[in-house]
Amino acid sequence: MGFNLAALLYTHDAESAVPSATDVVSILFPRSRYKNLGRGTLEQNGFPNRGDINVGTVGRGTVVATRDAMLFNPTKLHPRYLKVPLSRDVVLVAQQSVYDMFAFGHWTDGQLRRSISVNPVGKVWESIGDPEAFEAPFWAGECPVGSDYPLPFHPLDMAEAAVRTYLGIYAEGQPTQGLIGPDRIQLELFGRRSS
């Protein structure tokens, strides 16, 4: 379970044009200058260095990988990511294997619908709103781990359920129909200009 991710997903309806990666960066950071550093994959670039921002397309959505999404409290997401005209629906997914942590946030029209953050140290670190459908088996005890683990399920298993549901990818385990690996999602990589 070595896949690390700090990303936001903006979904687009069928009538909306999917913005280019350069437009996304300009919308999110209108006063900052970024340079295009080339291309990469979500597998290798889904957990970028602080200050970098990587943008790609997933189905009818735009995925933005940014360390600003690496939050133990999804409710602390910077407002710039919720007030932009990219989408009415915004999803945050963060996972870091070294800490066995998973965090998820879901907003519609800037209003929080769900925030959940779990890790073996803080256990349920944050839980606000109604659980999403992908969470149900975990809270129902259908995904047990060893009795000595601090939680009744592994946070990275819940993270896997979230990325399968919202990003249409599998990071661990066997792929199911319609899912692709994170190595198949292309991102454009951007870094801040020094001047």
N, CA, C and O of each residue as an XYZ file, in Angstrom:
780
protein
N       0.835     -1.193      0.000
C       0.000      0.000      0.000
C       0.872      1.246      0.000
O       0.852      2.022      0.956
N       1.641      1.442     -1.075
C       2.551      2.558     -1.113
C       2.066      3.746     -1.903
O       2.828      4.686     -2.128
N       0.813      3.732     -2.332
C       0.283      4.821     -3.157
C      -0.115      5.988     -2.270
O      -1.012      5.865     -1.436
N       0.560      7.131     -2.451
C       0.234      8.341     -1.715
C      -0.491      9.306     -2.644
O      -0.181      9.398     -3.831
N      -1.456     10.018     -2.087
C      -2.289     10.892     -2.908
C      -2.755     12.081     -2.093
O      -3.151     11.940     -0.936
N      -2.705     13.242     -2.698
C      -3.280     14.456     -2.120
C      -3.924     15.193     -3.284
O      -3.250     15.917     -4.016
N      -5.231     15.009     -3.455
C      -5.860     15.485     -4.688
C      -7.280     15.969     -4.468
O      -7.954     15.612     -3.502
N      -7.701     16.796     -5.406
C      -9.070     17.297     -5.461
C      -9.655     16.901     -6.804
O      -8.959     16.908     -7.819
N     -10.926     16.558     -6.809
C     -11.625     16.221     -8.038
C     -12.756     17.204     -8.240
O     -13.594     17.400     -7.360
N     -12.769     17.826     -9.419
C     -13.839     18.726     -9.824
C     -14.608     18.031    -10.947
O     -14.044     17.761    -12.007
N     -15.881     17.742    -10.724
C     -16.667     17.070    -11.761
C     -17.366     18.107    -12.636
O     -17.765     19.169    -12.158
N     -17.509     17.787    -13.918
C     -18.114     18.690    -14.888
C     -19.350     18.032    -15.481
O     -19.341     16.839    -15.785
N     -20.409     18.810    -15.643
C     -21.598     18.245    -16.277
C     -21.382     18.163    -17.785
O     -20.419     18.710    -18.323
N     -22.292     17.474    -18.445
C     -22.123     17.183    -19.871
C     -22.099     18.442    -20.722
O     -21.516     18.439    -21.806
N     -22.726     19.528    -20.248
C     -22.795     20.760    -21.036
C     -21.552     21.637    -20.873
O     -21.324     22.550    -21.666
N     -20.758     21.359    -19.852
C     -19.613     22.222    -19.561
C     -18.370     21.755    -20.301
O     -18.133     20.556    -20.448
N     -17.589     22.708    -20.761
C     -16.306     22.379    -21.373
C     -15.313     22.049    -20.264
O     -15.277     22.724    -19.235
N     -14.518     21.020    -20.474
C     -13.486     20.668    -19.500
C     -12.323     21.641    -19.696
O     -11.767     21.727    -20.791
N     -11.952     22.378    -18.637
C     -10.897     23.381    -18.798
C      -9.529     22.736    -19.017
O      -9.289     21.605    -18.595
N      -8.645     23.466    -19.679
C      -7.281     22.980    -19.854
C      -6.547     23.042    -18.518
O      -6.969     23.749    -17.603
N      -5.444     22.296    -18.411
C      -4.661     22.300    -17.178
C      -4.136     23.700    -16.867
O      -4.129     24.123    -15.711
N      -3.700     24.413    -17.896
C      -3.194     25.778    -17.693
C      -4.292     26.689    -17.173
O      -4.042     27.515    -16.295
N      -5.502     26.556    -17.698
C      -6.624     27.371    -17.220
C      -6.944     27.057    -15.761
O      -7.247     27.963    -14.984
N      -6.879     25.782    -15.385
C      -7.165     25.395    -14.001
C      -6.186     26.075    -13.051
O      -6.589     26.631    -12.030
N      -4.904     26.030    -13.387
C      -3.891     26.659    -12.531
C      -4.121     28.162    -12.442
O      -3.979     28.745    -11.367
N      -4.471     28.793    -13.550
C      -4.726     30.241    -13.553
C      -5.952     30.600    -12.724
O      -5.972     31.636    -12.060
N      -6.972     29.751    -12.760
C      -8.185     29.995    -11.976
C      -7.899     29.859    -10.487
O      -8.362     30.667     -9.683
N      -7.137     28.838    -10.126
C      -6.848     28.608     -8.708
C      -5.866     29.626     -8.142
O      -5.986     30.040     -6.989
N      -4.894     30.026     -8.958
C      -3.843     30.937     -8.487
C      -3.697     32.110     -9.461
O      -2.709     32.194    -10.190
N      -4.681     33.013     -9.472
C      -4.668     34.098    -10.468
C      -3.517     35.080    -10.303
O      -3.149     35.755    -11.264
N      -2.941     35.176     -9.112
C      -1.865     36.146     -8.890
C      -0.474     35.516     -8.899
O       0.525     36.218     -8.750
N      -0.406     34.210     -9.072
C       0.884     33.520     -9.050
C       1.270     33.085    -10.455
O       0.411     32.828    -11.299
N       2.566     33.008    -10.690
C       3.068     32.582    -11.994
C       3.628     31.170    -11.869
O       4.489     30.893    -11.034
N       3.121     30.297    -12.712
C       3.572     28.911    -12.736
C       4.163     28.595    -14.096
O       3.779     29.182    -15.108
N       5.095     27.669    -14.107
C       5.641     27.184    -15.376
C       5.315     25.708    -15.529
O       5.267     24.962    -14.552
N       5.093     25.305    -16.762
C       4.802     23.919    -17.065
C       6.099     23.122    -17.026
O       7.066     23.459    -17.710
N       6.112     22.061    -16.221
C       7.315     21.256    -16.036
C       7.281     19.956    -16.826
O       8.178     19.121    -16.709
N       6.231     19.792    -17.636
C       6.139     18.562    -18.417
C       4.944     17.726    -18.000
O       3.955     18.236    -17.474
N       5.061     16.424    -18.248
C       3.945     15.520    -17.970
C       4.395     14.387    -17.056
O       5.579     14.066    -16.963
N       3.423     13.800    -16.391
C       3.680     12.659    -15.525
C       2.380     11.914    -15.314
O       1.382     12.199    -15.976
N       2.384     10.971    -14.403
C       1.180     10.197    -14.117
C       0.714     10.447    -12.687
O       1.469     10.925    -11.840
N      -0.538     10.115    -12.445
C      -1.080     10.249    -11.091
C      -0.337      9.336    -10.130
O      -0.174      9.675     -8.957
N       0.114      8.190    -10.605
C       0.842      7.262     -9.749
C       2.111      7.900     -9.198
O       2.408      7.772     -8.010
N       2.860      8.586    -10.058
C       4.133      9.170     -9.655
C       4.017     10.610     -9.166
O       4.897     11.091     -8.452
N       2.946     11.302     -9.540
C       2.847     12.739     -9.267
C       1.567     13.131     -8.541
O       1.180     14.299     -8.556
N       0.911     12.172     -7.912
C      -0.320     12.445     -7.177
C      -0.102     12.997     -5.785
O      -1.062     13.349     -5.099
N       1.153     13.078     -5.358
C       1.520     13.622     -4.047
C       2.700     14.558     -4.261
O       3.828     14.248     -3.877
N       2.426     15.726     -4.890
C       3.530     16.595     -5.333
C       4.229     17.315     -4.192
O       3.743     17.348     -3.061
N       5.375     17.889     -4.513
C       6.069     18.734     -3.545
C       5.209     19.952     -3.233
O       4.410     20.390     -4.060
N       5.382     20.488     -2.037
C       4.628     21.679     -1.671
C       4.963     22.813     -2.640
O       6.128     23.067     -2.944
N       3.920     23.482     -3.114
C       4.089     24.571     -4.074
C       3.876     24.149     -5.510
O       3.610     24.986     -6.373
N       3.992     22.840     -5.777
C       3.720     22.344     -7.123
C       2.236     21.993     -7.236
O       1.565     21.746     -6.234
N       1.743     21.977     -8.462
C       0.349     21.606     -8.704
C       0.297     20.834    -10.021
O       0.825     21.274    -11.042
N      -0.350     19.680     -9.971
C      -0.409     18.784    -11.128
C      -1.863     18.558    -11.502
O      -2.697     18.285    -10.638
N      -2.167     18.671    -12.788
C      -3.562     18.702    -13.235
C      -3.774     17.708    -14.372
O      -2.963     17.620    -15.294
N      -4.876     16.958    -14.293
C      -5.217     16.025    -15.356
C      -6.717     15.844    -15.457
O      -7.485     16.489    -14.743
N      -7.127     14.959    -16.353
C      -8.540     14.701    -16.592
C      -8.863     13.255    -16.239
O      -8.135     12.331    -16.600
N      -9.966     13.085    -15.529
C     -10.466     11.755    -15.178
C     -11.932     11.717    -15.584
O     -12.775     12.322    -14.922
N     -12.239     11.018    -16.656
C     -13.612     10.987    -17.136
C     -14.099     12.397    -17.431
O     -13.480     13.124    -18.208
N     -15.221     12.787    -16.803
C     -15.754     14.139    -16.949
C     -15.290     15.035    -15.804
O     -15.962     16.010    -15.466
N     -14.154     14.710    -15.211
C     -13.670     15.497    -14.092
C     -12.236     15.953    -14.287
O     -11.490     15.411    -15.103
N     -11.876     16.961    -13.518
C     -10.504     17.452    -13.471
C      -9.925     17.081    -12.120
O     -10.511     17.382    -11.080
N      -8.772     16.427    -12.135
C      -8.092     16.088    -10.893
C      -6.923     17.053    -10.713
O      -6.142     17.293    -11.634
N      -6.826     17.597     -9.503
C      -5.770     18.544     -9.151
C      -5.000     17.962     -7.980
O      -5.526     17.868     -6.871
N      -3.764     17.574     -8.221
C      -2.911     17.060     -7.153
C      -2.141     18.227     -6.545
O      -1.422     18.941     -7.242
N      -2.299     18.409     -5.247
C      -1.667     19.516     -4.535
C      -1.475     19.124     -3.080
O      -2.334     18.466     -2.492
N      -0.349     19.526     -2.495
C      -0.132     19.218     -1.086
C      -1.101     19.985     -0.190
O      -1.242     19.665      0.991
N      -1.769     20.996     -0.748
C      -2.794     21.707      0.026
C      -3.953     20.782      0.388
O      -4.722     21.081      1.302
N      -4.085     19.658     -0.322
C      -5.152     18.690     -0.028
C      -4.721     17.658      0.997
O      -5.538     16.845      1.429
N      -3.447     17.670      1.399
C      -2.952     16.709      2.383
C      -3.295     17.217      3.781
O      -2.481     17.853      4.450
N      -4.531     16.915      4.203
C      -5.074     17.461      5.446
C      -5.620     16.357      6.337
O      -6.354     15.483      5.876
N      -5.263     16.400      7.601
C      -5.896     15.506      8.565
C      -7.306     16.007      8.890
O      -8.159     15.239      9.334
N      -7.537     17.296      8.664
C      -8.860     17.901      8.831
C      -9.288     18.466      7.477
O      -8.911     19.589      7.142
N     -10.060     17.724      6.696
C     -10.488     18.252      5.393
C     -11.227     19.579      5.481
O     -11.229     20.349      4.520
N     -11.850     19.857      6.613
C     -12.572     21.122      6.779
C     -11.638     22.330      6.728
O     -12.109     23.461      6.608
N     -10.323     22.114      6.818
C      -9.367     23.208      6.750
C      -8.877     23.491      5.328
O      -7.943     24.269      5.140
N      -9.500     22.866      4.333
C      -9.117     23.139      2.943
C      -9.250     24.628      2.658
O     -10.240     25.258      3.030
N      -8.247     25.179      1.997
C      -8.260     26.613      1.691
C      -9.491     26.947      0.847
O      -9.806     26.219     -0.095
N     -10.192     28.037      1.172
C     -11.419     28.404      0.440
C     -11.232     28.593     -1.056
O     -12.194     28.465     -1.815
N      -9.998     28.901     -1.504
C      -9.789     29.113     -2.955
C     -10.213     27.899     -3.765
O     -10.634     28.032     -4.914
N     -10.106     26.716     -3.172
C     -10.432     25.492     -3.917
C     -11.933     25.243     -4.005
O     -12.379     24.391     -4.773
N     -12.713     25.981     -3.221
C     -14.160     25.790     -3.210
C     -14.915     26.918     -3.887
O     -16.086     26.749     -4.227
N     -14.284     28.060     -4.093
C     -14.976     29.229     -4.638
C     -14.662     29.474     -6.100
O     -15.084     30.481     -6.670
N     -13.929     28.566     -6.705
C     -13.564     28.769     -8.111
C     -14.674     28.246     -9.012
O     -15.430     27.359     -8.617
N     -14.775     28.794    -10.229
C     -15.851     28.366    -11.136
C     -15.508     27.089    -11.906
O     -15.812     26.981    -13.094
N     -14.884     26.134    -11.242
C     -14.519     24.901    -11.912
C     -15.632     23.861    -11.851
O     -15.836     23.110    -12.805
N     -16.347     23.818    -10.737
C     -17.360     22.784    -10.555
C     -18.194     23.099     -9.332
O     -17.717     23.714     -8.378
N     -19.452     22.669     -9.369
C     -20.302     22.767     -8.173
C     -19.922     21.699     -7.161
O     -20.191     21.846     -5.969
N     -19.296     20.620     -7.632
C     -19.016     19.460     -6.799
C     -17.504     19.267     -6.669
O     -16.805     19.126     -7.672
N     -17.003     19.261     -5.435
C     -15.572     19.128     -5.175
C     -15.355     17.993     -4.185
O     -16.034     17.914     -3.162
N     -14.407     17.117     -4.493
C     -14.066     15.993     -3.620
C     -12.574     16.049     -3.311
O     -11.751     16.247     -4.204
N     -12.240     15.874     -2.046
C     -10.847     15.785     -1.596
C     -10.566     14.340     -1.202
O     -11.346     13.721     -0.478
N      -9.450     13.812     -1.682
C      -8.987     12.488     -1.259
C      -7.510     12.593     -0.927
O      -6.702     12.997     -1.763
N      -7.165     12.225      0.301
C      -5.766     12.234      0.728
C      -5.454     10.915      1.423
O      -6.215     10.448      2.270
N      -4.339     10.332      1.056
C      -3.891      9.132      1.741
C      -2.380      9.125      1.775
O      -1.721      9.533      0.818
N      -1.836      8.658      2.886
C      -0.390      8.576      3.031
C      -0.080      7.255      3.722
O      -0.466      7.032      4.870
N       0.619      6.389      3.010
C       0.812      5.027      3.499
C       1.695      4.963      4.735
O       1.492      4.091      5.580
N       2.665      5.855      4.869
C       3.571      5.787      6.016
C       2.823      6.022      7.328
O       3.253      5.541      8.377
N       1.712      6.756      7.281
C       0.917      7.023      8.478
C      -0.384      6.218      8.525
O      -1.161      6.359      9.469
N      -0.625      5.384      7.525
C      -1.907      4.665      7.435
C      -3.069      5.651      7.550
O      -4.056      5.366      8.227
N      -2.963      6.790      6.904
C      -4.007      7.801      7.045
C      -4.825      7.965      5.784
O      -4.336      7.786      4.669
N      -6.086      8.310      5.992
C      -7.002      8.601      4.900
C      -7.885      9.756      5.307
O      -8.398      9.795      6.425
N      -8.064     10.710      4.386
C      -8.980     11.817      4.627
C      -9.796     12.050      3.363
O      -9.309     11.886      2.245
N     -11.044     12.434      3.570
C     -11.971     12.625      2.468
C     -12.884     13.797      2.792
O     -13.354     13.937      3.921
N     -13.129     14.635      1.795
C     -14.085     15.722      1.945
C     -14.943     15.823      0.703
O     -14.486     15.513     -0.397
N     -16.174     16.252      0.865
C     -17.081     16.399     -0.280
C     -17.912     17.658     -0.062
O     -18.594     17.798      0.953
N     -17.845     18.578     -1.037
C     -18.576     19.833     -0.979
C     -19.449     19.972     -2.224
O     -19.059     19.553     -3.313
N     -20.618     20.557     -2.058
C     -21.470     20.927     -3.184
C     -21.851     22.389     -3.023
O     -22.352     22.796     -1.975
N     -21.611     23.174     -4.060
C     -21.857     24.617     -4.010
C     -21.176     25.261     -2.809
O     -21.725     26.168     -2.184
N     -19.981     24.787     -2.494
C     -19.199     25.348     -1.398
C     -19.615     24.900     -0.017
O     -18.984     25.286      0.967
N     -20.661     24.094      0.087
C     -21.154     23.630      1.387
C     -20.666     22.212      1.649
O     -20.802     21.329      0.802
N     -20.098     22.005      2.829
C     -19.586     20.695      3.191
C     -20.712     19.685      3.336
O     -21.679     19.916      4.062
N     -20.577     18.558      2.635
C     -21.521     17.451      2.773
C     -20.958     16.356      3.685
O     -21.675     15.773      4.497
N     -19.640     16.091      3.526
C     -19.025     15.026      4.299
C     -17.547     15.300      4.483
O     -16.858     15.716      3.551
N     -17.067     15.064      5.695
C     -15.641     15.066      5.996
C     -15.364     13.880      6.898
O     -16.018     13.700      7.924
N     -14.383     13.067      6.506
C     -13.969     11.942      7.340
C     -12.453     11.832      7.264
O     -11.868     11.928      6.185
N     -11.824     11.631      8.411
C     -10.380     11.462      8.474
C     -10.083     10.403      9.519
O     -10.522     10.503     10.665
N      -9.331      9.382      9.110
C      -9.021      8.269     10.020
C      -7.547      7.906      9.914
O      -6.951      7.945      8.837
N      -6.976      7.552     11.060
C      -5.608      7.038     11.118
C      -5.451      6.279     12.431
O      -6.247      6.490     13.345
N      -4.459      5.406     12.560
C      -4.369      4.568     13.756
C      -3.993      5.310     15.025
O      -4.191      4.787     16.122
N      -3.452      6.521     14.902
C      -3.093      7.287     16.101
C      -4.293      8.092     16.595
O      -4.693      7.971     17.753
N      -4.861      8.907     15.720
C      -6.013      9.726     16.098
C      -7.335      9.009     15.956
O      -8.376      9.521     16.368
N      -7.296      7.807     15.367
C      -8.494      7.014     15.082
C      -9.448      7.819     14.197
O      -9.064      8.190     13.088
N     -10.659      8.101     14.639
C     -11.551      8.930     13.827
C     -11.226     10.383     14.175
O     -11.707     10.926     15.170
N     -10.405     10.988     13.337
C      -9.870     12.322     13.616
C     -10.922     13.395     13.371
O     -11.039     14.356     14.132
N     -11.691     13.214     12.290
C     -12.751     14.161     11.977
C     -13.879     13.394     11.293
O     -13.632     12.577     10.406
N     -15.097     13.658     11.701
C     -16.260     13.023     11.068
C     -17.430     13.996     11.145
O     -17.996     14.239     12.210
N     -17.774     14.546      9.979
C     -18.843     15.534      9.895
C     -19.725     15.161      8.703
O     -19.215     14.813      7.638
N     -21.015     15.230      8.876
C     -21.944     14.932      7.793
C     -22.253     13.450      7.694
O     -21.709     12.633      8.437
N     -23.126     13.123      6.773
C     -23.550     11.732      6.596
C     -22.493     10.945      5.837
O     -21.939     11.441      4.856
N     -22.203      9.717      6.281
C     -21.230      8.882      5.572
C     -21.627      8.659      4.112
O     -22.808      8.555      3.778
N     -20.625      8.591      3.269
C     -20.836      8.287      1.853
C     -21.040      6.778      1.685
O     -20.696      5.988      2.565
N     -21.602      6.398      0.544
C     -21.915      4.986      0.301
C     -20.677      4.100      0.382
O     -20.761      2.974      0.872
N     -19.522      4.590     -0.094
C     -18.326      3.749     -0.082
C     -17.858      3.419      1.338
O     -17.125      2.451      1.539
N     -18.278      4.220      2.322
C     -17.869      3.994      3.710
C     -18.657      2.875      4.393
O     -18.174      2.270      5.350
N     -19.860      2.602      3.906
C     -20.799      1.738      4.616
C     -20.217      0.395      5.047
O     -20.391      0.021      6.207
N     -19.536     -0.351      4.175
C     -19.020     -1.658      4.618
C     -18.017     -1.563      5.764
O     -17.904     -2.486      6.571
N     -17.301     -0.464      5.837
C     -16.281     -0.310      6.876
C     -16.913     -0.070      8.239
O     -16.497     -0.667      9.232
N     -17.914      0.798      8.292
C     -18.598      1.056      9.556
C     -19.459     -0.127      9.978
O     -19.752     -0.294     11.162
N     -19.867     -0.954      9.007
C     -20.696     -2.127      9.319
C     -19.865     -3.326      9.766
O     -20.423     -4.382     10.066
N     -18.555     -3.183      9.814
C     -17.700     -4.273     10.270
C     -17.413     -5.322      9.217
O     -16.998     -6.432      9.547
N     -17.629     -4.986      7.950
C     -17.452     -5.961      6.882
C     -16.019     -6.015      6.341
O     -15.726     -6.817      5.454
N     -15.124     -5.168      6.865
C     -13.739     -5.117      6.379
C     -12.777     -5.179      7.569
O     -11.992     -4.254      7.777
N     -12.833     -6.264      8.352
C     -12.051     -6.315      9.589
C     -10.551     -6.449      9.338
O     -10.114     -6.964      8.308
N      -9.783     -5.973     10.305
C      -8.331     -6.176     10.325
C      -8.013     -6.878     11.638
O      -8.920     -7.210     12.402
N      -6.744     -7.105     11.902
C      -6.362     -7.803     13.123
C      -6.874     -7.127     14.389
O      -7.059     -5.911     14.429
N      -7.098     -7.932     15.415
C      -7.688     -7.417     16.657
C      -6.782     -6.427     17.373
O      -7.254     -5.663     18.214
N      -5.480     -6.424     17.056
C      -4.574     -5.493     17.724
C      -4.468     -4.153     16.999
O      -3.741     -3.268     17.450
N      -5.190     -3.988     15.870
C      -5.148     -2.724     15.145
C      -6.092     -1.735     15.833
O      -7.174     -2.126     16.271
N      -5.704     -0.467     15.935
C      -6.513      0.515     16.695
C      -7.874      0.845     16.095
O      -8.726      1.406     16.783
N      -8.094      0.510     14.830
C      -9.374      0.767     14.175
C      -9.983     -0.556     13.716
O      -9.253     -1.529     13.526
N     -11.305     -0.612     13.533
C     -11.934     -1.859     13.079
C     -11.738     -2.141     11.590
O     -12.210     -3.160     11.085
N     -11.045     -1.247     10.888
C     -10.727     -1.423      9.460
C      -9.428     -0.682      9.197
O      -8.978      0.118     10.017
N      -8.830     -0.958      8.043
C      -7.593     -0.263      7.694
C      -7.939      1.001      6.910
O      -8.676      0.929      5.926
N      -7.415      2.166      7.330
C      -7.727      3.412      6.620
C      -7.405      3.374      5.130
O      -8.123      3.977      4.333
N      -6.342      2.680      4.741
C      -5.981      2.643      3.324
C      -6.937      1.781      2.507
O      -7.052      1.953      1.294
N      -7.623      0.853      3.174
C      -8.679      0.109      2.477
C      -9.866      1.028      2.182
O     -10.476      0.948      1.116
N     -10.183      1.901      3.142
C     -11.253      2.867      2.905
C     -10.837      3.860      1.820
O     -11.656      4.262      0.993
N      -9.561      4.254      1.825
C      -9.051      5.139      0.785
C      -9.196      4.489     -0.586
O      -9.566      5.151     -1.556
N      -8.907      3.207     -0.663
C      -9.048      2.489     -1.924
C     -10.488      2.524     -2.411
O     -10.744      2.705     -3.601
N     -11.427      2.351     -1.488
C     -12.844      2.411     -1.867
C     -13.207      3.793     -2.396
O     -13.999      3.913     -3.330
N     -12.631      4.839     -1.801
C     -12.926      6.214     -2.238
C     -12.377      6.489     -3.634
O     -13.081      7.058     -4.468
N     -11.131      6.095     -3.904
C     -10.556      6.395     -5.220
C     -11.210      5.553     -6.313
O     -11.305      5.986     -7.462
N     -11.656      4.359     -5.958
C     -12.393      3.560     -6.936
C     -13.725      4.242     -7.272
O     -14.140      4.281     -8.430
N     -14.384      4.773     -6.245
C     -15.691      5.399     -6.435
C     -15.589      6.709     -7.192
O     -16.343      6.935     -8.139
N     -14.674      7.573     -6.792
C     -14.655      8.932     -7.337
C     -13.666      9.153     -8.479
O     -13.938      9.944     -9.382
N     -12.539      8.474     -8.454
C     -11.548      8.681     -9.504
C     -11.588      7.588    -10.567
O     -10.996      7.735    -11.637
N     -12.280      6.502    -10.273
C     -12.356      5.418    -11.246
C     -11.043      4.684    -11.417
O     -10.760      4.136    -12.482
N     -10.231      4.675    -10.345
C      -8.945      3.988    -10.410
C      -8.854      2.951     -9.297
O      -9.595      3.000     -8.316
N      -7.934      2.020     -9.473
C      -7.588      1.098     -8.399
C      -6.113      1.312     -8.102
O      -5.288      1.371     -9.013
N      -5.793      1.426     -6.836
C      -4.400      1.579     -6.433
C      -3.850      0.270     -5.892
O      -2.657     -0.007     -6.015
N      -4.720     -0.533     -5.293
C      -4.328     -1.812     -4.718
C      -5.331     -2.875     -5.157
O      -6.453     -2.567     -5.561
N      -4.906     -4.114     -5.067
C      -5.826     -5.205     -5.357
C      -6.096     -5.373     -6.836
O      -5.413     -4.795     -7.681
N      -7.084     -6.159     -7.128
C      -7.428     -6.482     -8.508
C      -8.342     -5.426     -9.105
O      -9.249     -4.929     -8.436
N      -8.102     -5.083    -10.368
C      -9.003     -4.129    -11.017
C     -10.358     -4.769    -11.285
O     -10.456     -5.976    -11.509
N     -11.382     -3.960    -11.260
C     -12.694     -4.416    -11.681
C     -13.054     -3.670    -12.952
O     -12.401     -2.691    -13.315
N     -14.083     -4.131    -13.618
C     -14.434     -3.570    -14.924
C     -14.649     -2.060    -14.826
O     -15.343     -1.571    -13.934
N     -14.045     -1.344    -15.755
C     -14.207      0.099    -15.818
C     -13.170      0.884    -15.051
O     -13.105      2.105    -15.197
N     -12.351      0.230    -14.235
C     -11.327      0.931    -13.465
C      -9.984      0.835    -14.165
O      -9.709     -0.129    -14.878
N      -9.149      1.849    -13.954
C      -7.807      1.855    -14.524
C      -6.801      2.128    -13.416
O      -7.167      2.599    -12.339
N      -5.545      1.834    -13.678
C      -4.494      2.117    -12.717
C      -4.107      3.578    -12.727
O      -4.304      4.251    -13.739
N      -3.557      4.101    -11.622
C      -3.147      5.514    -11.577
C      -2.028      5.834    -12.552
O      -1.784      7.003    -12.850
N      -1.338      4.806    -13.055
C      -0.300      5.035    -14.056
C      -0.881      5.382    -15.421
O      -0.150      5.799    -16.319
N      -2.198      5.211    -15.583
C      -2.857      5.510    -16.862
C      -3.421      6.924    -16.901
O      -3.880      7.372    -17.952
N      -3.398      7.630    -15.784
C      -3.932      8.995    -15.744
C      -2.785      9.985    -15.904
O      -1.885     10.059    -15.067
N      -2.834     10.736    -16.981
C      -1.779     11.693    -17.296
C      -2.049     13.042    -16.626
O      -3.180     13.527    -16.602
N      -0.998     13.626    -16.093
C      -1.070     14.948    -15.469
C      -0.092     15.892    -16.141
O       0.971     15.478    -16.605
N      -0.458     17.158    -16.189
C       0.505     18.201    -16.532
C       1.040     18.769    -15.220
O       0.274     19.055    -14.299
N       2.337     18.926    -15.143
C       3.025     19.299    -13.912
C       3.411     20.777    -13.957
O       3.947     21.266    -14.952
N       3.127     21.475    -12.859
C       3.408     22.908    -12.793
C       4.158     23.243    -11.506
O       3.878     22.685    -10.445
N       5.105     24.155    -11.620
C       5.840     24.655    -10.467
C       5.853     26.176    -10.491
O       5.763     26.779    -11.559
N       5.962     26.792     -9.336
C       5.979     28.251     -9.260
C       7.239     28.821     -9.914
O       8.340     28.291     -9.767
N       7.037     29.909    -10.633
C       8.181     30.645    -11.171
C       8.833     31.419    -10.044
O       8.144     31.948     -9.172
N      10.154     31.489    -10.052
C      10.871     32.221     -9.001
C      10.775     33.727     -9.179
O      10.981     34.470     -8.219
N      10.467     34.197    -10.384
C      10.357     35.647    -10.601
C       9.279     35.943    -11.626
O       9.034     37.107    -11.946
